[in-house]
Amino acid sequence: MAITWKYVKPLKHPNAIEVMCNNRGIHIPAKTINALKTHNGGRPADKSFDTVCETDYVFSSLYSFNQDDPNSIIKDLDLYIERGLFPIGIEAGGNAVCLELESNRLVLVNHENEKREPIILESNAELFSELA
């Protein structure tokens, strides 16, 4: 069963994510780019996910790649890329869900101490199937 996404915001520039990646010399899997474009800024109906350290995190929304959206990641994008991360979304506690650029694995990044917890994809197959 496909996950339902709410509040999706169409990209104002259809190739915005590819252009951002090319300008910064980073590679994101095409599957991830397509999912981010399709569900830009959206909120999933099924929100629960687990990491190797904890269970039942709540996925709030994907970041938007439109400059003027309230949940836009554009102004902070380079801060993540400098740490080897590509931000995808945000968890209810303010932690970022990111793709590690070197390993292409999804991680939860604690906003207070920058600790990374790998997300368990097998138990979160529906939520993250398109993103990793």
VENQUIUR-V307991 format. One record per residue. N is the residue number from 1. RES is the residue in one letter. OMEGA is omega in radians with two decimals (NA if undefined). NEAR is the number of other C-alpha atoms within 12 Angstrom. D_FIRST is the distance of its C-alpha to the first C-alpha in Angstrom with 2 decimals. Layout:
n;res;omega;near;d_first
N;RES;OMEGA;NEAR;D_FIRST
N;RES;OMEGA;NEAR;D_FIRST
//
This chain:
n;res;omega;near;d_first
1;M;-3.13;8;0.00
2;A;3.12;13;3.79
3;I;3.11;20;6.50
4;T;3.12;17;9.17
5;W;3.10;25;12.59
6;K;3.01;20;15.85
7;Y;3.11;21;19.41
8;V;3.14;26;18.86
9;K;3.12;29;22.35
10;P;3.07;21;23.08
11;L;3.12;27;25.16
12;K;3.08;16;28.77
13;H;-3.00;17;29.51
14;P;-3.14;19;26.76
15;N;-3.07;20;28.03
16;A;-3.08;23;28.86
17;I;3.11;37;26.87
18;E;3.13;24;28.32
19;V;3.11;17;31.77
20;M;-3.14;26;31.58
21;C;3.13;24;30.68
22;N;3.14;13;33.40
23;N;-3.10;13;35.96
24;R;3.11;19;35.40
25;G;3.14;15;35.23
26;I;3.13;24;31.87
27;H;3.05;26;29.05
28;I;3.12;35;25.37
29;P;-3.13;24;22.86
30;A;3.11;18;21.87
31;K;3.14;17;18.13
32;T;3.13;30;18.85
33;I;3.14;29;21.07
34;N;3.12;22;18.66
35;A;3.13;30;15.99
36;L;3.11;40;18.91
37;K;-3.10;31;20.20
38;T;-3.03;28;17.05
39;H;-3.05;31;16.38
40;N;3.08;38;20.10
41;G;-3.04;35;21.05
42;G;3.09;34;17.78
43;R;-3.13;32;16.61
44;P;3.07;28;13.13
45;A;3.10;19;12.15
46;D;-2.94;24;11.25
47;K;-3.01;29;14.60
48;S;3.04;27;15.73
49;F;-3.08;34;16.61
50;D;2.97;28;19.36
51;T;3.12;28;22.18
52;V;-3.11;20;24.64
53;C;-3.06;17;27.00
54;E;3.11;16;25.12
55;T;3.03;19;22.02
56;D;2.92;20;20.27
57;Y;3.13;28;21.00
58;V;3.12;28;19.61
59;F;-3.11;36;18.33
60;S;-3.12;30;20.14
61;S;2.95;38;19.43
62;L;3.00;41;19.68
63;Y;3.05;40;23.27
64;S;3.08;38;24.44
65;F;2.96;41;26.46
66;N;-3.07;28;28.52
67;Q;-2.98;23;32.00
68;D;3.08;16;32.49
69;D;-3.14;22;29.19
70;P;-3.14;16;29.71
71;N;3.12;28;27.14
72;S;3.11;25;28.41
73;I;-2.98;32;28.85
74;I;-3.08;25;31.42
75;K;-3.13;20;34.55
76;D;-3.04;21;33.47
77;L;-3.08;28;31.82
78;D;3.10;20;34.99
79;L;3.10;16;35.42
80;Y;-3.09;25;32.16
81;I;3.08;28;32.91
82;E;3.14;16;36.33
83;R;3.11;20;34.68
84;G;-3.08;27;32.50
85;L;2.99;33;29.30
86;F;-3.07;44;27.06
87;P;-3.11;45;25.64
88;I;-3.09;49;22.03
89;G;-3.09;42;21.57
90;I;3.12;33;23.10
91;E;-3.02;32;22.58
92;A;-3.14;22;24.00
93;G;3.13;19;27.22
94;G;3.11;20;28.04
95;N;-3.09;27;27.10
96;A;2.96;40;25.70
97;V;-3.04;43;22.64
98;C;2.97;43;24.11
99;L;3.04;36;23.90
100;E;-3.04;31;27.05
101;L;-3.10;26;28.75
102;E;-3.04;17;30.53
103;S;-3.05;17;27.79
104;N;3.06;24;24.63
105;R;3.11;29;23.04
106;L;3.13;38;21.43
107;V;2.98;38;23.82
108;L;-3.10;41;24.53
109;V;-3.13;32;28.07
110;N;-3.08;23;30.15
111;H;-3.13;19;31.95
112;E;-3.06;12;35.10
113;N;3.12;11;35.84
114;E;3.07;20;33.54
115;K;-3.13;17;32.40
116;R;3.06;27;29.29
117;E;3.09;28;26.71
118;P;3.11;28;24.20
119;I;3.14;37;20.58
120;I;-3.07;27;18.94
121;L;-3.11;22;16.03
122;E;-3.12;17;15.11
123;S;-3.12;17;14.57
124;N;-3.00;28;12.91
125;A;-3.08;21;10.60
126;E;-3.09;23;7.74
127;L;-3.01;35;10.69
128;F;-3.06;35;12.85
129;S;-3.12;21;11.17
130;E;-2.98;24;12.63
131;L;-3.10;35;15.78
132;A;NA;33;17.35
//
